[in-house]
Amino acid sequence: MTLEISLMQYALDEPNDLLCAALDTRMDGDSLVRRACNLAGSVWDRNVTRARGPRAALLILDIGADRDTVLACILADPRLLGQVESQTLARDYGPVVADRVGQLQHLLTLGEQYRTHQQAIWLEHLRRLLLSSISDVRVMMIQLVHRLERLRGLPFEPDFAKRRAIAAETLDVYAPIAHRLGLGQLKWELEDLAFRHLEPETYKRIAQLLDERREEREAYIVQVRDMLHKGLAEAHIEARIYGRPKHIYSIWGKMQRKHLGFDGLFDVRALRIEVDSVSDCYAALSVVHHLFSPIESEYDDYIARPKDNGYQSLHTAVHALEGKIIEVQIRTRAMHEQAELGIAAHWRYKEGGQASEDAFTQELNRLRQALATGAPARPEVDQIFVFTPEGDIFAMPPGSTVLDYAYRVHTLVGHRCKGAKINGQIVPLKTRLQQADRIEILTQPQPAPSREWAQAGSGYLQSASARAKVRNWFHKLDLSAARQAGEQQCDRLFRRLGLNRAERADVVAALGLKSEEALYESVGRQRIDSATLLSAARAAHAHSPAAAQVAPPVPSIPVMAPTAELALDGLKAQPAGCCHPRPGDRVLAFITRGQGLRLHKVDCSNIRHLQAAYPERILSVDWPSTGKSWVLPLKLDLLVADVTRFWADLGPVLAPFKAHVVESRSRHERNTGLTDLYLLLELPGSTDVQEMLRRLQRLPAVESVQRRAS
C-alpha cells in the first residue's frame, strides 16, 4: 500500500465523474457511496475540477477504511460542509456518518485558530485540542487525507501567501498529529510537500543531490543487500530486504540538528529488513553486526521500548563496504504495517457489530489517550482546551469552571470576576468548561470575591490553587482589619496609662513580638487577650523611671463656689481667671468698671501689663477674709480595673482631705475590660491636691488618674 503520487500524475486532474466511477468500482457499486458522490458533485464548483472528497476517499480506502469512514470522507469536502443539515445526513447515511461529518466541521472551525506568530506551547495546545475535540480518531484521519489532497493541489493555488500559510500549518499542526497516530507514510508526504512550498530552493537542492548520486547509491545498496541476503539465508532467516526511501524534509532536519552537510549524512544510504517474528528481528541484527562493524551510538531498540505512537523497530548503523556508513532498520511485517499506517493497520480486525473491546478499539483507545496527553497512555484525558476572545488557547483540567478559567488568566481577573460568557452566552460562574469553548470574563472595577468561592463543595472552583487565591485575598483583608482594630485598642490603653514610646517598646518585647504591627495584629486577632495586654502594659509602666510621677502636674485651678462672698473695704472681690490666686498668695487688686476688684498674683503677667497701663487702678492688698471657706471643685478621669473595690477604697482616701463626690459617670471598655470613670469632687481650697492624687493612684483597683483642666 502506498499513498505516494507524483505531482505530474496529479496534474492530469481526473474529472469528478471519473473519480466517482473509481470509487464506485472500489466499493462494488455501493448505492450510498454513489449517492454521496452525486450529492457532493451537485455543489462542486464546475470551474474547479479538483474535488477533494472523492480523492481523499480513494486515499483512505488504500489505508483500509470502512464504509462509514469513506462516506464521511466524501461528504466532508469543504464545498459541501454546511450545505446539508445534520438531520438530513443522519436520515440518508446514518447517525455515524452524520456525527463524523459534524466533527469534521468542528475541526475546520478550530483550524481557523492557527496563528502565524506560532508559539511552541500554543501549537501544542492546538494539536491536543484538535485531537481531544473528536470522539473517533478516524475523523482526524479523514482530516489528514484531506490535508494531503490540499497540499497536492497547492501548485494550482494562485495566492502565494496562502500556499505558504497552508504549508506552515501542515508542518506545525497536522504532520505532528500524523506522527502521533503512527501514520508514518502519511507524515512523510505531508512534511515533504509542505517543505517544498516553504523552502523551495532548499528542497530543490537536496532533491538534486539525491538525484545526482542515485545510480551510485543504488548500486552500492544492491551490493550490501546481496551480502545481507546471503548471510540471512545461511542463518535460516527468511527476510525481505529493500532500500528505504529517503524523505527530503527528514534529511534537511537531520542536517540542521547535527550541523552536517549532505555528505556527512550516513542514513542517505539505508536498508530495511522485514522478517516473520520478533526473535528473527534480533537474529537478523546479529547477522548484520557480524557482517559489518556496528556504530554503537546509533543503535536503538524500539521493540523493547516502543515509541508513544506504537512504533516498533530495531535501528542500527554500520560501516559497510568501502567503510561507508549505512543505516539498517529491522522489523516484522506487522511492525512495518503499524509504522506506515498506525491505527489504520488495525482496521482489518474491525468487523461490523463486533464487541467494542476488539483489536481496533483497544488500539484506538490507547492512541487517543497518548494523543490527548502527548505522553504514554493514561486512564483519562487530563486537559480541556478553551479559547480566549482573542483566540489564544488555555489548557484547563477536566471539570474546571468559568471561574477557574478567570483565575487561570490572572489572579486579579478572578477577584474582579462578576460573570462570564461561553460562546457568546451569559452563563453562571459554576458552569463547567467543554472542549473548544470560547470564554469571555466579565469584570467589575474593584476586587470583590466571595468567601463561598473558597469552599471546596460550593462548585465555584475545582482548582485547589484558585481556592487558595481566594482564601489568601480574605486573609489579607482580615489581616488589615485586625491590625486596625488592634491598633485602636492598644492606643487607647497606652494613652490612658500614659505610656511613652520606650514603654510601648517594652510591652512589645515582653510579649515576645518583633514590632508594634505584630502586636496590633495579635491583639486584633485575639491571640493576645485583654488581660495579658493589660498586665504587660502595667509591668512596663511600673518599671519606668517616670512611673513614680502619678500624673503630669496640672496647675491648681481654685474656683470660688457660687455662694462664697469675698469683700475688701466694702468692695466685691473675685480671683482673676488668668493666674487663679489662692488664700495665702501675695496679690494685687485691679479696680474694674462696675465689677469690683480682680485679684491677681503679684507675678502675674496680666497684672504687670495693667500696672503699666493703669497705675492709678492698681491696689496693693492682703487676701481678704470671708465668712465662708473656699470650695475647690476638682474633675478627675480614672481608669479602673475593679469598680467595686475602687468604691470601697475611695472613702478612706477622701476623708483626710474633707473631699466628697458631687458627680460620677462610668463607661465599661469591652476590649480592655477596664472602666472609664469620671468624678467631680468638692474639697477645701487649701487642700494639697497633688498629695490626694498620689494616694488615689496607689489604690489597687486604679490604673491611671488624670486631672481635667476645666
C-alpha positions, 0 to 999 in steps of 0.5 A, a space after each residue: 500500500 502506498 499513498 505516494 503520487 507524483 505531482 505530474 500524475 496529479 496534474 492530469 486532474 481526473 474529472 469528478 465523474 471519473 473519480 466517482 466511477 473509481 470509487 464506485 468500482 472500489 466499493 462494488 457499486 455501493 448505492 450510498 457511496 454513489 449517492 454521496 458522490 452525486 450529492 457532493 458533485 451537485 455543489 462542486 464548483 464546475 470551474 474547479 475540477 479538483 474535488 477533494 472528497 472523492 480523492 481523499 476517499 480513494 486515499 483512505 480506502 488504500 489505508 483500509 477504511 470502512 464504509 462509514 469512514 469513506 462516506 464521511 470522507 466524501 461528504 466532508 469536502 469543504 464545498 459541501 460542509 454546511 450545505 446539508 443539515 445534520 438531520 438530513 445526513 443522519 436520515 440518508 447515511 446514518 447517525 455515524 456518518 452524520 456525527 463524523 461529518 459534524 466533527 469534521 466541521 468542528 475541526 475546520 472551525 478550530 483550524 481557523 485558530 492557527 496563528 502565524 506568530 506560532 508559539 511552541 506551547 500554543 501549537 501544542 495546545 492546538 494539536 491536543 485540542 484538535 485531537 481531544 475535540 473528536 470522539 473517533 480518531 478516524 475523523 482526524 484521519 479523514 482530516 489528514 487525507 484531506 490535508 494531503 489532497 490540499 497540499 497536492 493541489 497547492 501548485 494550482 493555488 494562485 495566492 502565494 501567501 496562502 500556499 505558504 500559510 497552508 504549508 506552515 500549518 501542515 508542518 506545525 499542526 497536522 504532520 505532528 498529529 500524523 506522527 502521533 497516530 503512527 501514520 508514518 507514510 502519511 507524515 512523510 508526504 505531508 512534511 515533504 510537500 509542505 517543505 517544498 512550498 516553504 523552502 523551495 530552493 532548499 528542497 530543490 537542492 537536496 532533491 538534486 543531490 539525491 538525484 545526482 548520486 542515485 545510480 551510485 547509491 543504488 548500486 552500492 545498496 544492491 551490493 550490501 543487500 546481496 551480502 545481507 541476503 546471503 548471510 540471512 539465508 545461511 542463518 535460516 532467516 527468511 527476510 525481505 530486504 529493500 532500500 528505504 526511501 529517503 524523505 527530503 524534509 527528514 534529511 534537511 532536519 537531520 542536517 540542521 540538528 547535527 550541523 552536517 552537510 549532505 555528505 556527512 549524512 550516513 542514513 542517505 544510504 539505508 536498508 530495511 529488513 522485514 522478517 516473520 517474528 520478533 526473535 528473527 528481528 534480533 537474529 537478523 541484527 546479529 547477522 548484520 553486526 557480524 557482517 559489518 562493524 556496528 556504530 554503537 551510538 546509533 543503535 536503538 531498540 524500539 521493540 523493547 521500548 516502543 515509541 508513544 505512537 506504537 512504533 516498533 523497530 530495531 535501528 542500527 548503523 554500520 560501516 559497510 563496504 568501502 567503510 561507508 556508513 549505512 543505516 539498517 532498520 529491522 522489523 516484522 511485517 506487522 511492525 512495518 504495517 503499524 509504522 506506515 499506517 498506525 491505527 489504520 493497520 488495525 482496521 482489518 480486525 474491525 468487523 461490523 457489530 463486533 464487541 467494542 473491546 476488539 483489536 481496533 478499539 483497544 488500539 484506538 483507545 490507547 492512541 487517543 489517550 497518548 494523543 490527548 496527553 502527548 505522553 504514554 497512555 493514561 486512564 483519562 484525558 487530563 486537559 480541556 482546551 478553551 479559547 480566549 476572545 482573542 483566540 489564544 488557547 488555555 489548557 484547563 483540567 477536566 471539570 474546571 469552571 468559568 471561574 477557574 478559567 478567570 483565575 487561570 488568566 490572572 489572579 486579579 481577573 478572578 477577584 474582579 470576576 462578576 460573570 462570564 460568557 461561553 460562546 457568546 452566552 451569559 452563563 453562571 460562574 459554576 458552569 463547567 468548561 467543554 472542549 473548544 469553548 470560547 470564554 469571555 470574563 466579565 469584570 467589575 472595577 474593584 476586587 470583590 470575591 466571595 468567601 463561598 468561592 473558597 469552599 471546596 463543595 460550593 462548585 465555584 472552583 475545582 482548582 485547589 490553587 484558585 481556592 487558595 487565591 481566594 482564601 489568601 485575598 480574605 486573609 489579607 483583608 482580615 489581616 488589615 482589619 485586625 491590625 486596625 482594630 488592634 491598633 485602636 485598642 492598644 492606643 487607647 490603653 497606652 494613652 490612658 496609662 500614659 505610656 511613652 514610646 520606650 514603654 510601648 517598646 517594652 510591652 512589645 518585647 515582653 510579649 515576645 513580638 518583633 514590632 508594634 504591627 505584630 502586636 496590633 495584629 495579635 491583639 486584633 486577632 485575639 491571640 493576645 487577650 485583654 488581660 495579658 495586654 493589660 498586665 504587660 502594659 502595667 509591668 512596663 509602666 511600673 518599671 519606668 523611671 517616670 512611673 513614680 510621677 502619678 500624673 503630669 502636674 496640672 496647675 491648681 485651678 481654685 474656683 470660688 463656689 457660687 455662694 462664697 462672698 469675698 469683700 475688701 473695704 466694702 468692695 466685691 472681690 473675685 480671683 482673676 481667671 488668668 493666674 487663679 490666686 489662692 488664700 495665702 498668695 501675695 496679690 494685687 487688686 485691679 479696680 474694674 468698671 462696675 465689677 469690683 476688684 480682680 485679684 491677681 498674683 503679684 507675678 502675674 503677667 496680666 497684672 504687670 501689663 495693667 500696672 503699666 497701663 493703669 497705675 492709678 487702678 492698681 491696689 496693693 492688698 492682703 487676701 481678704 477674709 470671708 465668712 465662708 471657706 473656699 470650695 475647690 471643685 476638682 474633675 478627675 478621669 480614672 481608669 479602673 480595673 475593679 469598680 467595686 473595690 475602687 468604691 470601697 477604697 475611695 472613702 478612706 482616701 477622701 476623708 483626710 482631705 474633707 473631699 466628697 463626690 458631687 458627680 460620677 459617670 462610668 463607661 465599661 471598655 469591652 476590649 480592655 475590660 477596664 472602666 472609664 470613670 469620671 468624678 467631680 469632687 468638692 474639697 477645701 481650697 487649701 487642700 494639697 491636691 497633688 498629695 490626694 492624687 498620689 494616694 488615689 493612684 496607689 489604690 489597687 483597683 486604679 490604673 491611671 488618674 488624670 486631672 481635667 483642666 476645666 
